[in-house]
Amino acid sequence: MPPQPGVLAPVPPSSVHLTFALRPEVDAATLRHRLSLIRVDEGLLVGLGAPATVLLGMPVPGVRPFPALAGPGIAVPSTQGAAWIRLSGHDPGTLVVEAQDVLDTLGDVLVATDVLHGFLHDGGRDLTGYVDGTENPKGDDAVTAAIDDRGFSFLAVQQWVHDLRTFAAHGQAERDRMIGRTLDDDVELVDAPEWAHVKRTAQESFEPEAFVVRRSTPYADGPRHGLLFLAFGRSFDAYEAQLRRMVGLEDGITDALFRFSRPVTGGYYVVPPVDGHHLALSGV
């Protein structure tokens, strides 16, 4: 089965991200039917968390909840949802209307626990000003990294809240060292410290290599703003290896990202393949 077209689509100009919990006493047949009514295309991406895959009886190896982790002075929470949907497009108003249609369709089986609006900033930069996703695999390498042999992708979702005032208080040279790249021309620092974000997450430095395809987006939610981190893999293993090193569980060195940003959500979602424009849930 082919993967969902939204997996490798570019970061959209505008997006709405919906996280869901199961309603009490929902049965598998009703959940499956409601999900079958959703039309999947490049503008709508659906991920299912462990609560939903267990209920549906989907035997997908490697599906598990997001892990709660803790390191020196930092915590990474797990807020595992039952489902997650991203709507993408150019017009934010149109996406609000489309999101309401999705909520109406799934309202009998799923309840929305979070709604977040994302946007493309300065051609693909984080709100810190740094380019996001520079080291993404390209072409066939992206397909290999993000999609398994059955057409499934495994998605990690985290909402990071930035403290831009704290970040800006550092000098430019120190901000470059924290990220591991230069702000102006996005060149990796050859002498970046071990705690630089780029060093902590260098995909080729893991054994086995930990390549994922990032499709993160900046967001603003009232007084909070930051990055909604999305990483697609052929399993959850590559991203989890990166996260554990960021937290310092591998060598005791924590990622400089935690000096000005913190994750407030964390969920793992399997992204099923499609049959036409609908999720391929029958027979899995």
URLINFEN-V821304 format. One record per helix or strand of 2 or more residues. SS is the DSSP state (H for helix, E for strand). FROM is the first residue (numbers start at 1). TO is the last residue. Records with the same first field share a line. If there is no record, write none. Layout:
BEGIN
SS=FROM-TO ; FROM-TO
END
This chain:
BEGIN
E=14-22 ; 44-48 ; 69-71 ; 74-76 ; 83-89 ; 110-119 ; 153-162 ; 213-214 ; 217-221 ; 224-233 ; 261-263 ; 267-271 ; 274-275 ; 278-279
H=28-36 ; 50-56 ; 92-106 ; 139-146 ; 164-169 ; 172-179 ; 197-200 ; 203-205 ; 237-247 ; 256-259
END
